[in-house]
Amino acid sequence: MPLSRRALAAASLALVLPLSACGSGDGSGSTDASGKVEGDITFQTWNLRANFTPYFEGLIADFEKKYPGTHVKWVDQPAEGYPDKLSADAGGGTLADVVNVSPDLVAPLAKAGLALDLDKAAGTYRSEYLAGAWASHQVPGMSGTYAFPWYLNTGPLFYNKALFTQAGLDSDQPPKTYDELFADALRMAQKSGGKVATLANVPTIEDFGRYGVTLMNKQGTAFAFNDAKGVELLTRYKKLYDAKALDPQALTATPESSGKKFLTGAVAMNPGSALDLGNFKKNAPGLYRNIGITDQITSTGHVNMYVMGVMVNSRTRHTPAAVAFAHFVTDARNQMSFARKVAIFPSTAGSLNDPYFTKEDGTDETRVRIAAAKSLKSAVNYTPVLFSDQMKTALRNEVAKALQGRETPRQALDNAVSAADRLLRQS
């Protein structure tokens, strides 16, 4: 159940989903969730049946026991083509009553009037969730929240303490902000004669967000990451690239290639997971002995989170039951139970204070889990819900041109914003 699922082409959903799409039932759904919880509803998940059938069958049984007049039919869709499946269901009037979504997938459904506004229908539950998680399914230009936040994920940064020490840097004080990162990276490149880069990846939209750049206007009608602060960030990355403080192959890097660079000591910092620690221990014991774990770099004080949600179809015939079940799936008890089965984190307030996320037991998995959980308490989802994969590609291409000196940072970001705005208008 990798979180890369949310990187599927949500643009396909936006492009083929008409605003007049009808939901399931006869279109007479109600926004009133205060009535009796009863009736038959359908719950759709996203590539979860293969590994978690017992969990979800138990979850549904518990709900039906709590509300005897209900029956929940569970359907699970494969990761491949999930946006297309949602589009087809929405257009054909067969969208499930309760649907597993990510923020980028909920946006076109909300625009089409198919996602129930939970601020109106279930606002009483808002305080049960982390503020940043609740806000992640809000759509620029629209008032309301269109899915319950479900599970979260983030990743700390690994860093090579030995490389920091060799550069004359304090290995117990890794950079926390972009100012500190750029200063340390330039020093490391200088001390190593350009043989050791600090980073292996070009800046993404999340980096612009963590730097404090305004990514989009409040109306949700245009992107804004080509402002002065955005140009400043890309200009500083250009300086890193020229000094070989950013790996020369960063323009074409993949998570796998970046990981190999970190493994061999050619890169000093890299994001990762507990699985990487096991790999270091087996294949790079020298690195493993010198591994450090720190938070994501951010100048806002908030790291980036990835979030999944549970949406209620606004056309459901059983609004009280659908809202009650969506809340049940995402309440503190059930999120905590799910988090113990897979490496994710609950979005409910207070859950990250559980000993499972705070108490060391000497294992690598727990080290990473604790570091990530600590940062998630105040994390935000920096990726705009309207920022599609096509837009991400446009930004990456323009960033590459700026780093190579083919365009100025200003020209590159102006072009990226123009491309993103054009795609936004087409959606």
Salt bridges, closest charged atoms under 4 A:
GLU38 OE1 - LYS36 NZ 3.75
GLU64 OE2 - HIS71 ND1 3.41
ASP89 OD1 - LYS85 NZ 3.26
ASP119 OD1 - ARG126 NH1 3.66
GLU128 OE1 - HIS327 NE2 2.76
ASP172 OD1 - LYS161 NZ 3.80
ASP179 OD1 - ARG236 NH1 2.69
ASP207 OD1 - ARG210 NH2 2.99
ASP242 OD1 - LYS238 NZ 3.09
ASP247 OD1 - LYS261 NZ 3.43
ASP354 OD1 - ARG340 NH2 3.38
ASP364 OD1 - ARG367 NH1 3.78
ASP389 OD1 - LYS392 NZ 3.66
GLU398 OE2 - LYS401 NZ 3.45
ASP414 OD1 - ARG410 NH1 3.50
